[in-house]
Amino acid sequence: YIFSRMRDLNTDHGFPRNARPFIYQEVIDHGHEEVSRDEYTDLGAVTEFRFSEEIGKAFRGNNALKWLQSWGTDWGFLPSEQALTFVDNHDNQRDGGQELNYKSPKQYKMATAFHLAFPYGISQVMSSFGFDDRDQAPPQDDEERIISPEFDDEGACTNGWICEHRWRQIYNMVGFKNTVRGTGVSNWWDNGDNQIAFCRGNKGFVAFNNNRYNLSQRLQTCLPAGEYCDVISGNLIDGSCTGKSVRVDNNGYGHISIEADEFDGVLALHTDARL
């Protein structure tokens, strides 16, 4: 009833005509609460906290990445169209459990990249501020007024704000998600442990290395022949890649390398990042 009486979103703010508000409900259900997430799905999307727990376990190394091939409802999650999914949120990033947060940046970026690359759920990306204890307030001045973020030369936040959504590895994976929208997972590859890779149709390819040794494989990327910018290690700017690039042959194969000591443990290619 309330939703039906809400106005369409304001076109003056860039929304298309007849766009409706998106509503989701926060229901904290780890599988043993009195209140169940399933009680609320008829009203709209619901937070899927089990997603957050399980993706944290995997990228912390407590569950092999190879098992992520069946990621989604087979893990006991809500149906994709009902699940609001996240690596962490404003509560559980402070709980000290299996969930990852910005304090483990390499694993956090890998988990977020998988979250945005795999076609399950309605994705929410975190943007937070730094904390040393659970009840710490946002950055503020001497009069306890919240201060605005400041930015460095690369656009990242400073002065106490983390702004994960401004990390290149994360905002570029949002671009990846938009490019591959409407495609499925194909050509899954894993090494039987913590190195995995898969295609999203013929529009995208992603690989992960959470082992303590290098990944170096000739893999099917499913992409048209050409050279592609890895949007994790760099950006495509004026036709040049500021990071690594991968040459894909006429059969869709490319040499994929992610060394164990690299800054990021993930590589991502898509058709909008072709050189």
Backbone as CSV, one residue per row, in Angstrom:
resi,resn,N_x,N_y,N_z,CA_x,CA_y,CA_z,C_x,C_y,C_z
1,TYR,0.831,-1.198,0.000,0.000,0.000,0.000,0.871,1.257,0.000
2,ILE,1.865,1.293,0.900,2.736,2.471,0.972,3.495,2.639,-0.333
3,PHE,4.034,1.545,-0.857,4.818,1.623,-2.092,3.973,2.142,-3.248
4,SER,2.741,1.700,-3.334,1.880,2.108,-4.452,1.563,3.600,-4.418
5,ARG,1.666,4.214,-3.240,1.373,5.637,-3.116,2.611,6.526,-3.272
6,MET,3.766,5.918,-3.444,4.989,6.700,-3.599,5.077,7.264,-5.011
7,ARG,5.675,8.435,-5.111,5.841,9.069,-6.407,6.975,8.413,-7.186
8,ASP,6.947,8.566,-8.507,8.078,8.145,-9.331,9.299,8.975,-8.960
9,LEU,10.485,8.447,-9.252,11.723,9.165,-8.958,11.837,10.412,-9.826
10,ASN,12.493,11.423,-9.295,12.569,12.745,-9.914,13.499,12.737,-11.125
11,THR,12.960,13.054,-12.281,13.772,13.083,-13.504,14.812,14.193,-13.465
12,ASP,14.611,15.202,-12.619,15.596,16.285,-12.502,16.917,15.787,-11.931
13,HIS,16.887,14.614,-11.298,18.101,14.041,-10.706,18.681,12.914,-11.568
14,GLY,18.242,12.841,-12.817,18.834,11.885,-13.748,18.091,10.579,-13.895
15,PHE,17.009,10.401,-13.166,16.251,9.163,-13.288,15.373,9.194,-14.538
16,PRO,15.210,8.058,-15.208,14.318,8.024,-16.380,12.867,8.199,-15.958
17,ARG,12.040,8.537,-16.905,10.606,8.694,-16.629,10.017,7.377,-16.127
18,ASN,9.112,7.486,-15.187,8.372,6.347,-14.624,9.250,5.416,-13.784
19,ALA,10.450,5.867,-13.401,11.313,5.034,-12.556,10.745,4.981,-11.140
20,ARG,10.742,3.770,-10.573,10.160,3.567,-9.253,11.257,3.425,-8.199
21,PRO,10.974,3.785,-6.945,11.961,3.595,-5.873,12.304,2.118,-5.697
22,PHE,13.542,1.843,-5.309,13.940,0.481,-4.968,13.941,0.359,-3.455
23,ILE,13.227,-0.610,-2.953,13.093,-0.810,-1.514,13.617,-2.191,-1.150
24,TYR,14.446,-2.228,-0.113,14.845,-3.528,0.433,14.705,-3.488,1.950
25,GLN,14.668,-4.669,2.541,14.438,-4.801,3.973,15.636,-5.464,4.637
26,GLU,16.060,-4.912,5.757,17.152,-5.533,6.499,16.573,-6.535,7.488
27,VAL,16.818,-7.802,7.202,16.425,-8.886,8.088,17.684,-9.681,8.395
28,ILE,18.118,-9.642,9.648,19.349,-10.334,10.033,19.002,-11.784,10.338
29,ASP,19.301,-12.643,9.381,18.949,-14.061,9.485,20.171,-14.885,9.101
30,HIS,20.823,-15.443,10.127,21.981,-16.309,9.898,21.581,-17.785,9.873
31,GLY,20.290,-18.045,9.961,19.810,-19.416,9.914,19.328,-19.942,11.242
32,HIS,19.452,-19.124,12.310,19.041,-19.616,13.622,18.296,-18.546,14.430
33,GLU,17.827,-17.495,13.733,17.080,-16.439,14.421,15.584,-16.766,14.496
34,GLU,14.902,-16.103,15.429,13.452,-16.264,15.546,12.739,-15.671,14.332
35,VAL,13.291,-14.566,13.819,12.704,-13.906,12.654,13.414,-14.399,11.404
36,SER,12.666,-14.826,10.419,13.239,-15.404,9.201,13.170,-14.414,8.052
37,ARG,14.212,-14.414,7.231,14.225,-13.595,6.000,13.041,-13.941,5.099
38,ASP,12.620,-15.229,5.112,11.567,-15.694,4.211,10.205,-15.096,4.530
39,GLU,10.063,-14.526,5.726,8.793,-13.902,6.098,8.556,-12.584,5.362
40,TYR,9.611,-12.046,4.745,9.525,-10.693,4.195,9.699,-10.624,2.689
41,THR,9.955,-11.739,2.038,10.253,-11.688,0.606,9.064,-11.250,-0.240
42,ASP,7.846,-11.445,0.259,6.675,-11.003,-0.505,6.605,-9.483,-0.612
43,LEU,7.299,-8.782,0.283,7.256,-7.321,0.304,8.358,-6.687,-0.537
44,GLY,9.393,-7.463,-0.866,10.514,-6.915,-1.626,11.802,-7.637,-1.297
45,ALA,12.916,-7.110,-1.802,14.224,-7.727,-1.577,14.587,-7.699,-0.091
46,VAL,15.403,-8.684,0.312,15.785,-8.836,1.713,17.305,-9.019,1.780
47,THR,17.918,-8.465,2.801,19.357,-8.636,3.005,19.695,-10.110,3.193
48,GLU,20.715,-10.582,2.467,21.141,-11.980,2.557,22.474,-12.035,3.319
49,PHE,22.371,-12.087,4.649,23.568,-12.058,5.490,24.407,-13.324,5.338
50,ARG,23.791,-14.432,4.949,24.560,-15.673,4.790,25.556,-15.544,3.634
51,PHE,25.194,-14.773,2.606,26.112,-14.473,1.502,27.390,-13.852,2.048
52,SER,27.233,-12.862,2.908,28.364,-12.142,3.478,29.277,-13.074,4.271
53,GLU,28.683,-13.951,5.054,29.465,-14.899,5.849,30.250,-15.856,4.957
54,GLU,29.574,-16.437,3.970,30.201,-17.478,3.169,31.275,-16.928,2.232
55,ILE,31.048,-15.734,1.672,32.074,-15.176,0.792,33.297,-14.769,1.611
56,GLY,33.061,-14.364,2.856,34.178,-14.070,3.747,34.990,-15.308,4.079
57,LYS,34.308,-16.405,4.378,35.014,-17.665,4.662,35.888,-18.075,3.486
58,ALA,35.328,-17.965,2.276,36.054,-18.425,1.092,37.318,-17.614,0.872
59,PHE,37.203,-16.297,0.883,38.367,-15.479,0.546,39.305,-15.269,1.729
60,ARG,38.887,-15.657,2.938,39.829,-15.739,4.054,40.646,-17.029,3.997
61,GLY,40.280,-17.917,3.078,40.998,-19.176,2.950,40.425,-20.303,3.771
62,ASN,39.234,-20.105,4.312,38.610,-21.136,5.142,37.657,-22.037,4.371
63,ASN,37.551,-21.816,3.079,36.766,-22.674,2.196,37.350,-22.500,0.802
64,ALA,37.624,-23.572,0.103,38.295,-23.473,-1.193,37.431,-22.746,-2.210
65,LEU,38.077,-21.894,-3.012,37.354,-21.125,-4.029,36.702,-22.022,-5.075
66,LYS,37.227,-23.230,-5.269,36.657,-24.116,-6.286,35.177,-24.389,-6.040
67,TRP,34.756,-24.330,-4.768,33.358,-24.628,-4.449,32.418,-23.500,-4.875
68,LEU,32.961,-22.346,-5.219,32.110,-21.214,-5.598,31.434,-21.402,-6.955
69,GLN,31.769,-22.458,-7.655,31.124,-22.719,-8.941,29.607,-22.846,-8.782
70,SER,29.144,-23.324,-7.639,27.702,-23.494,-7.411,27.110,-22.339,-6.602
71,TRP,27.815,-21.224,-6.542,27.411,-20.075,-5.723,25.967,-19.647,-6.007
72,GLY,25.224,-19.404,-4.952,23.836,-18.964,-5.112,22.883,-19.780,-4.271
73,THR,21.746,-20.130,-4.835,20.707,-20.814,-4.069,21.160,-22.190,-3.586
74,ASP,22.112,-22.823,-4.268,22.623,-24.114,-3.809,23.319,-24.001,-2.452
75,TRP,23.683,-22.788,-2.071,24.320,-22.541,-0.773,23.281,-22.205,0.303
76,GLY,22.007,-22.318,-0.052,20.967,-21.997,0.911,20.572,-20.537,0.914
77,PHE,21.009,-19.794,-0.106,20.674,-18.376,-0.197,19.268,-18.204,-0.786
78,LEU,18.746,-16.994,-0.614,17.483,-16.631,-1.237,17.580,-16.673,-2.757
79,PRO,16.453,-16.780,-3.460,16.483,-16.622,-4.919,17.131,-15.291,-5.297
80,SER,17.838,-15.294,-6.408,18.657,-14.151,-6.795,17.895,-12.841,-6.797
81,GLU,16.689,-12.843,-7.327,15.933,-11.594,-7.463,15.392,-11.080,-6.133
82,GLN,15.505,-11.885,-5.074,15.014,-11.481,-3.755,16.136,-11.094,-2.795
83,ALA,17.383,-11.342,-3.191,18.509,-11.228,-2.266,19.297,-9.942,-2.485
84,LEU,19.379,-9.095,-1.467,20.312,-7.974,-1.475,21.630,-8.491,-0.914
85,THR,22.674,-8.454,-1.723,23.929,-9.118,-1.375,25.047,-8.103,-1.159
86,PHE,25.980,-8.453,-0.282,27.076,-7.553,0.070,28.199,-8.360,0.710
87,VAL,29.423,-7.875,0.548,30.568,-8.481,1.225,30.543,-8.106,2.704
88,ASP,30.258,-6.835,2.988,30.050,-6.380,4.358,29.046,-5.240,4.345
89,ASN,28.473,-4.965,5.507,27.600,-3.793,5.623,27.974,-3.027,6.884
90,HIS,27.203,-2.013,7.219,27.564,-1.105,8.306,27.615,-1.801,9.657
91,ASP,26.944,-2.930,9.807,26.970,-3.665,11.068,28.056,-4.729,11.080
92,ASN,27.973,-5.666,10.137,28.837,-6.838,10.276,30.300,-6.570,9.935
93,GLN,30.627,-5.404,9.330,32.039,-5.099,9.111,32.757,-4.889,10.451
94,ARG,31.998,-4.695,11.526,32.570,-4.412,12.842,32.452,-5.581,13.813
95,ASP,31.916,-6.707,13.351,31.600,-7.787,14.273,32.760,-8.730,14.558
96,GLY,33.804,-8.681,13.733,34.960,-9.537,13.985,34.737,-10.996,13.671
97,GLY,33.761,-11.313,12.807,33.500,-12.695,12.437,34.188,-13.073,11.146
98,GLN,33.527,-13.919,10.358,34.091,-14.366,9.086,34.055,-13.275,8.018
99,GLU,33.184,-12.294,8.196,33.004,-11.272,7.171,34.291,-10.468,6.977
100,LEU,34.570,-10.144,5.711,35.724,-9.323,5.381,35.367,-7.842,5.452
101,ASN,36.386,-7.004,5.698,36.199,-5.568,5.584,37.481,-4.936,5.030
102,TYR,37.515,-3.625,4.991,38.621,-2.900,4.353,39.973,-3.159,5.010
103,LYS,39.969,-3.717,6.223,41.231,-3.944,6.928,42.001,-5.140,6.368
104,SER,41.357,-5.929,5.533,42.038,-7.010,4.801,41.872,-6.700,3.317
105,PRO,42.576,-5.673,2.819,42.227,-5.106,1.500,42.377,-6.061,0.327
106,LYS,43.409,-6.909,0.323,43.582,-7.790,-0.834,42.428,-8.778,-0.930
107,GLN,42.117,-9.437,0.166,41.024,-10.406,0.165,39.676,-9.714,-0.023
108,TYR,39.535,-8.527,0.546,38.282,-7.782,0.411,38.013,-7.435,-1.048
109,LYS,39.033,-6.969,-1.749,38.852,-6.625,-3.161,38.576,-7.863,-4.001
110,MET,39.207,-8.989,-3.661,38.925,-10.222,-4.391,37.475,-10.658,-4.174
111,ALA,37.020,-10.612,-2.932,35.646,-11.013,-2.628,34.648,-10.098,-3.325
112,THR,34.938,-8.792,-3.326,34.040,-7.848,-3.987,34.035,-8.074,-5.494
113,ALA,35.201,-8.368,-6.062,35.272,-8.650,-7.496,34.444,-9.885,-7.840
114,PHE,34.532,-10.931,-7.023,33.706,-12.120,-7.279,32.224,-11.776,-7.141
115,HIS,31.902,-11.034,-6.109,30.519,-10.606,-5.883,29.950,-9.917,-7.122
116,LEU,30.743,-9.034,-7.738,30.262,-8.269,-8.881,30.379,-9.028,-10.199
117,ALA,31.206,-10.072,-10.224,31.407,-10.830,-11.461,30.435,-11.989,-11.605
118,PHE,29.967,-12.544,-10.490,29.115,-13.730,-10.542,27.652,-13.306,-10.537
119,PRO,26.837,-13.874,-11.429,25.450,-13.411,-11.587,24.497,-13.955,-10.531
120,TYR,24.659,-13.459,-9.309,23.712,-13.818,-8.254,23.450,-12.592,-7.390
121,GLY,22.185,-12.316,-7.122,21.799,-11.306,-6.161,21.746,-9.893,-6.714
122,ILE,21.251,-8.996,-5.884,21.198,-7.557,-6.166,22.340,-6.939,-5.373
123,SER,23.372,-6.512,-6.071,24.641,-6.167,-5.419,24.613,-4.799,-4.742
124,GLN,25.152,-4.769,-3.533,25.367,-3.515,-2.799,26.851,-3.386,-2.502
125,VAL,27.431,-2.242,-2.835,28.854,-1.983,-2.591,28.986,-1.102,-1.357
126,MET,29.933,-1.432,-0.511,30.123,-0.713,0.738,30.858,0.605,0.519
127,SER,30.540,1.599,1.350,31.319,2.839,1.441,31.299,3.253,2.897
128,SER,32.456,3.238,3.535,32.463,3.401,4.985,33.561,4.356,5.440
129,PHE,33.747,4.417,6.748,34.817,5.205,7.345,35.640,4.297,8.256
130,GLY,36.850,4.739,8.565,37.740,3.923,9.376,37.277,3.833,10.825
131,PHE,37.605,2.721,11.458,37.239,2.559,12.868,38.268,1.682,13.569
132,ASP,38.446,1.931,14.860,39.313,1.129,15.710,38.526,0.364,16.768
133,ASP,37.291,0.782,17.013,36.414,0.026,17.899,35.004,0.052,17.327
134,ARG,34.187,-0.888,17.788,32.890,-1.124,17.155,31.965,0.088,17.170
135,ASP,32.053,0.899,18.213,31.105,2.002,18.374,31.660,3.344,17.916
136,GLN,32.766,3.315,17.194,33.379,4.575,16.764,32.484,5.334,15.795
137,ALA,32.417,6.653,15.982,31.583,7.511,15.142,32.324,7.904,13.866
138,PRO,31.615,8.466,12.879,32.279,8.946,11.653,33.268,10.067,11.957
139,PRO,34.166,10.357,11.016,35.117,11.464,11.209,34.392,12.772,11.518
140,GLN,34.920,13.501,12.505,34.250,14.724,12.935,35.263,15.745,13.418
141,ASP,34.806,16.978,13.514,35.708,18.043,13.957,35.679,18.152,15.480
142,ASP,36.349,19.188,16.025,36.462,19.338,17.474,35.115,19.583,18.137
143,GLU,34.129,20.022,17.348,32.797,20.261,17.887,31.844,19.102,17.587
144,GLU,32.422,17.967,17.212,31.682,16.727,16.947,30.711,16.856,15.784
145,ARG,31.054,17.683,14.825,30.292,17.780,13.587,30.960,16.892,12.548
146,ILE,30.169,16.055,11.870,30.719,15.141,10.867,31.355,15.953,9.741
147,ILE,32.562,15.575,9.357,33.276,16.293,8.302,33.129,15.556,6.968
148,SER,33.221,16.291,5.898,33.124,15.713,4.560,34.427,15.045,4.170
149,PRO,34.367,14.040,3.294,35.602,13.410,2.812,36.468,14.392,2.029
150,GLU,37.759,14.182,2.096,38.711,14.844,1.218,39.320,13.771,0.319
151,PHE,39.898,14.185,-0.806,40.318,13.222,-1.811,41.775,13.442,-2.210
152,ASP,42.453,12.330,-2.529,43.822,12.438,-3.024,43.814,12.568,-4.550
153,ASP,44.994,12.547,-5.142,45.100,12.790,-6.583,44.426,11.710,-7.420
154,GLU,44.243,10.509,-6.853,43.611,9.417,-7.581,42.119,9.311,-7.279
155,GLY,41.592,10.237,-6.492,40.163,10.237,-6.197,39.766,9.432,-4.986
156,ALA,40.743,8.826,-4.288,40.429,8.053,-3.087,40.225,8.992,-1.907
157,CYS,39.424,8.555,-0.949,39.131,9.379,0.224,40.286,9.358,1.220
158,THR,40.399,10.447,1.940,41.390,10.568,3.017,40.655,11.026,4.280
159,ASN,41.343,11.565,5.219,40.850,12.155,6.484,39.813,11.283,7.209
160,GLY,40.097,9.981,7.251,39.268,9.076,8.045,38.189,8.337,7.289
161,TRP,37.887,8.787,6.077,36.893,8.095,5.256,37.581,7.035,4.412
162,ILE,36.951,5.877,4.254,37.523,4.771,3.473,37.019,4.799,2.040
163,CYS,35.720,4.973,1.847,35.132,5.101,0.507,35.531,3.943,-0.414
164,GLU,35.216,2.723,0.007,35.570,1.560,-0.800,35.049,1.674,-2.232
165,HIS,33.928,2.344,-2.408,33.351,2.464,-3.749,34.234,3.286,-4.681
166,ARG,35.208,3.991,-4.142,36.129,4.775,-4.960,37.435,4.025,-5.268
167,TRP,37.603,2.831,-4.724,38.793,2.044,-5.051,38.694,1.592,-6.509
168,ARG,39.773,1.773,-7.257,39.744,1.430,-8.684,39.275,-0.004,-8.905
169,GLN,39.778,-0.931,-8.122,39.449,-2.334,-8.316,37.951,-2.594,-8.148
170,ILE,37.296,-1.776,-7.327,35.865,-1.969,-7.077,35.025,-1.224,-8.102
171,TYR,35.323,0.055,-8.348,34.467,0.760,-9.314,34.638,0.212,-10.725
172,ASN,35.822,-0.324,-11.036,35.980,-0.946,-12.357,35.203,-2.264,-12.455
173,MET,35.022,-2.949,-11.332,34.213,-4.170,-11.375,32.725,-3.853,-11.477
174,VAL,32.312,-2.683,-11.032,30.936,-2.250,-11.304,30.758,-2.079,-12.811
175,GLY,31.783,-1.497,-13.467,31.746,-1.399,-14.924,31.710,-2.761,-15.585
176,PHE,32.492,-3.705,-15.064,32.481,-5.087,-15.562,31.068,-5.657,-15.455
177,LYS,30.449,-5.493,-14.298,29.103,-6.044,-14.077,28.113,-5.467,-15.087
178,ASN,28.222,-4.174,-15.351,27.311,-3.550,-16.315,27.562,-4.058,-17.730
179,THR,28.821,-4.279,-18.074,29.151,-4.759,-19.420,28.624,-6.167,-19.667
180,VAL,28.730,-7.041,-18.669,28.369,-8.452,-18.872,26.919,-8.750,-18.508
181,ARG,26.169,-7.741,-18.126,24.770,-7.954,-17.703,23.993,-8.759,-18.753
182,GLY,23.252,-9.735,-18.280,22.444,-10.557,-19.178,23.137,-11.819,-19.666
183,THR,24.394,-12.015,-19.287,25.127,-13.221,-19.690,25.252,-14.171,-18.507
184,GLY,25.535,-15.424,-18.816,25.725,-16.425,-17.776,27.181,-16.789,-17.587
185,VAL,27.426,-17.657,-16.624,28.775,-18.174,-16.370,29.040,-19.343,-17.297
186,SER,30.241,-19.346,-17.899,30.644,-20.486,-18.727,32.142,-20.694,-18.578
187,ASN,32.603,-21.849,-19.056,34.031,-22.185,-19.076,34.693,-21.994,-17.714
188,TRP,34.015,-22.504,-16.679,34.615,-22.470,-15.341,35.903,-23.279,-15.334
189,TRP,36.926,-22.726,-14.735,38.208,-23.431,-14.552,38.645,-23.269,-13.113
190,ASP,39.192,-24.339,-12.529,39.859,-24.197,-11.233,40.994,-25.202,-11.162
191,ASN,41.876,-24.995,-10.216,43.031,-25.885,-10.042,42.774,-26.912,-8.948
192,GLY,41.500,-27.076,-8.585,41.154,-28.000,-7.513,41.325,-27.399,-6.140
193,ASP,41.599,-26.089,-6.086,41.860,-25.451,-4.799,41.401,-23.988,-4.827
194,ASN,42.336,-23.063,-4.784,42.004,-21.652,-4.622,42.399,-20.775,-5.807
195,GLN,42.501,-21.373,-6.971,42.641,-20.615,-8.207,41.441,-20.944,-9.086
196,ILE,40.705,-19.893,-9.500,39.512,-20.102,-10.309,39.449,-19.067,-11.421
197,ALA,38.683,-19.377,-12.448,38.440,-18.432,-13.542,37.143,-18.822,-14.223
198,PHE,36.478,-17.837,-14.826,35.274,-18.128,-15.601,34.972,-16.982,-16.554
199,CYS,34.164,-17.309,-17.554,33.689,-16.315,-18.529,32.294,-15.860,-18.151
200,ARG,31.951,-14.663,-18.609,30.561,-14.200,-18.618,30.183,-13.991,-20.087
201,GLY,29.550,-15.010,-20.649,29.218,-14.988,-22.066,30.474,-14.749,-22.885
202,ASN,30.349,-13.921,-23.921,31.527,-13.533,-24.703,31.874,-12.069,-24.443
203,LYS,31.506,-11.600,-23.217,31.727,-10.190,-22.880,32.732,-9.968,-21.763
204,GLY,32.977,-10.984,-20.950,33.867,-10.768,-19.821,34.556,-12.039,-19.363
205,PHE,35.673,-11.856,-18.674,36.452,-12.963,-18.123,37.095,-12.479,-16.829
206,VAL,37.129,-13.362,-15.835,37.737,-13.000,-14.554,38.473,-14.203,-13.992
207,ALA,39.592,-13.940,-13.296,40.393,-15.004,-12.690,40.837,-14.561,-11.302
208,PHE,40.988,-15.538,-10.398,41.358,-15.267,-9.013,42.468,-16.218,-8.586
209,ASN,43.377,-15.714,-7.771,44.424,-16.551,-7.184,44.484,-16.277,-5.691
210,ASN,43.963,-17.220,-4.912,44.033,-17.103,-3.453,44.955,-18.160,-2.866
211,ASN,45.811,-18.731,-3.733,46.858,-19.636,-3.271,48.128,-18.856,-2.966
212,ARG,49.068,-19.515,-2.299,50.349,-18.885,-1.984,51.409,-19.212,-3.026
213,TYR,50.952,-19.558,-4.215,51.859,-19.758,-5.339,51.212,-19.162,-6.587
214,ASN,51.998,-18.971,-7.614,51.563,-18.213,-8.779,50.511,-18.954,-9.594
215,LEU,49.640,-18.190,-10.235,48.749,-18.711,-11.258,49.343,-18.306,-12.604
216,SER,49.594,-19.286,-13.448,50.109,-19.028,-14.801,49.533,-20.109,-15.712
217,GLN,48.492,-19.739,-16.465,47.756,-20.712,-17.264,47.302,-20.091,-18.578
218,ARG,47.244,-20.932,-19.610,46.585,-20.540,-20.858,45.123,-20.947,-20.716
219,LEU,44.241,-19.957,-20.654,42.839,-20.217,-20.342,41.916,-19.654,-21.418
220,GLN,40.752,-20.270,-21.530,39.716,-19.789,-22.430,39.058,-18.557,-21.804
221,THR,39.131,-17.428,-22.495,38.527,-16.191,-21.994,37.155,-15.929,-22.587
222,CYS,36.819,-16.634,-23.684,35.546,-16.470,-24.394,35.420,-15.110,-25.089
223,LEU,36.478,-14.322,-25.124,36.439,-12.984,-25.717,36.885,-13.010,-27.171
224,PRO,36.402,-12.068,-27.964,36.918,-11.944,-29.329,38.424,-11.654,-29.315
225,ALA,39.087,-12.029,-30.392,40.531,-11.817,-30.477,40.872,-10.345,-30.291
226,GLY,41.984,-10.090,-29.622,42.436,-8.721,-29.396,43.206,-8.620,-28.104
227,GLU,43.584,-7.395,-27.753,44.310,-7.146,-26.509,43.390,-6.396,-25.562
228,TYR,43.373,-6.849,-24.299,42.438,-6.317,-23.315,43.187,-5.797,-22.088
229,CYS,42.670,-4.706,-21.557,43.214,-4.121,-20.336,42.632,-4.843,-19.121
230,ASP,43.496,-5.244,-18.204,43.045,-5.782,-16.930,42.557,-4.616,-16.072
231,VAL,41.252,-4.549,-15.838,40.679,-3.386,-15.168,40.881,-3.423,-13.655
232,ILE,41.531,-4.464,-13.152,41.900,-4.504,-11.739,43.210,-3.756,-11.511
233,SER,44.195,-4.050,-12.325,45.520,-3.444,-12.126,45.651,-2.073,-12.762
234,GLY,44.700,-1.674,-13.596,44.813,-0.384,-14.249,43.516,0.063,-14.896
235,ASN,43.606,1.173,-15.597,42.469,1.737,-16.333,42.815,1.836,-17.809
236,LEU,41.781,1.790,-18.632,41.946,2.048,-20.060,41.775,3.552,-20.281
237,ILE,42.858,4.224,-20.669,42.851,5.675,-20.833,43.430,6.015,-22.201
238,ASP,42.616,6.658,-23.017,43.056,7.092,-24.354,43.668,5.943,-25.155
239,GLY,43.049,4.771,-25.046,43.500,3.627,-25.824,44.682,2.874,-25.255
240,SER,45.173,3.285,-24.091,46.301,2.602,-23.449,45.886,2.101,-22.075
241,CYS,46.513,1.016,-21.657,46.209,0.423,-20.352,47.282,0.816,-19.350
242,THR,46.882,1.311,-18.189,47.841,1.701,-17.163,48.280,0.515,-16.305
243,GLY,47.686,-0.665,-16.534,48.055,-1.852,-15.785,48.463,-2.979,-16.710
244,LYS,48.187,-4.202,-16.314,48.500,-5.365,-17.132,47.531,-5.464,-18.309
245,SER,47.957,-6.143,-19.351,47.058,-6.426,-20.473,47.215,-7.883,-20.874
246,VAL,46.199,-8.406,-21.540,46.184,-9.805,-21.972,45.812,-9.846,-23.449
247,ARG,46.606,-10.587,-24.233,46.305,-10.770,-25.653,45.517,-12.065,-25.824
248,VAL,44.358,-11.942,-26.455,43.482,-13.088,-26.695,43.618,-13.506,-28.158
249,ASP,43.814,-14.814,-28.391,44.016,-15.277,-29.762,42.683,-15.535,-30.465
250,ASN,42.757,-16.027,-31.686,41.543,-16.227,-32.494,40.620,-17.307,-31.952
251,ASN,41.122,-18.112,-31.041,40.314,-19.162,-30.431,39.805,-18.775,-29.047
252,GLY,40.073,-17.547,-28.638,39.577,-17.068,-27.350,40.498,-17.321,-26.172
253,TYR,41.674,-17.893,-26.438,42.590,-18.213,-25.338,43.564,-17.068,-25.076
254,GLY,43.954,-16.931,-23.810,44.961,-15.959,-23.428,45.792,-16.499,-22.284
255,HIS,47.002,-15.976,-22.141,47.850,-16.385,-21.011,47.496,-15.530,-19.803
256,ILE,47.065,-16.189,-18.744,46.606,-15.505,-17.535,47.638,-15.718,-16.431
257,SER,48.110,-14.624,-15.885,49.137,-14.680,-14.842,48.728,-13.800,-13.661
258,ILE,48.661,-14.401,-12.496,48.476,-13.661,-11.239,49.463,-14.246,-10.242
259,GLU,50.510,-13.510,-9.945,51.517,-14.009,-9.017,51.031,-13.880,-7.579
260,ALA,51.533,-14.767,-6.735,51.053,-14.828,-5.352,51.318,-13.538,-4.586
261,ASP,52.385,-12.837,-4.939,52.744,-11.632,-4.191,52.282,-10.349,-4.884
262,GLU,51.432,-10.471,-5.913,50.907,-9.263,-6.546,50.004,-8.498,-5.590
263,PHE,49.876,-7.202,-5.865,49.069,-6.328,-5.021,47.615,-6.805,-4.966
264,ASP,47.108,-7.274,-6.095,45.741,-7.797,-6.160,45.746,-9.232,-6.661
265,GLY,44.838,-10.038,-6.112,44.770,-11.448,-6.479,43.697,-11.766,-7.498
266,VAL,43.329,-10.772,-8.306,42.256,-10.967,-9.281,42.625,-10.231,-10.552
267,LEU,42.161,-10.749,-11.683,42.344,-10.142,-13.004,40.997,-10.154,-13.698
268,ALA,40.635,-9.045,-14.364,39.326,-8.969,-15.021,39.447,-8.279,-16.371
269,LEU,38.839,-8.902,-17.381,38.825,-8.377,-18.745,37.386,-8.279,-19.230
270,HIS,37.095,-7.275,-20.041,35.768,-7.224,-20.665,35.840,-6.441,-21.967
271,THR,34.786,-6.560,-22.744,34.814,-6.036,-24.109,34.853,-4.514,-24.170
272,ASP,34.472,-3.825,-23.112,34.567,-2.369,-23.099,35.942,-1.891,-22.655
273,ALA,36.860,-2.826,-22.394,38.238,-2.471,-22.021,39.215,-3.092,-23.022
274,ARG,38.807,-3.112,-24.286,39.665,-3.649,-25.344,40.529,-2.516,-25.904
275,LEU,41.813,-2.784,-26.032,42.737,-1.766,-26.531,42.565,-1.561,-28.030
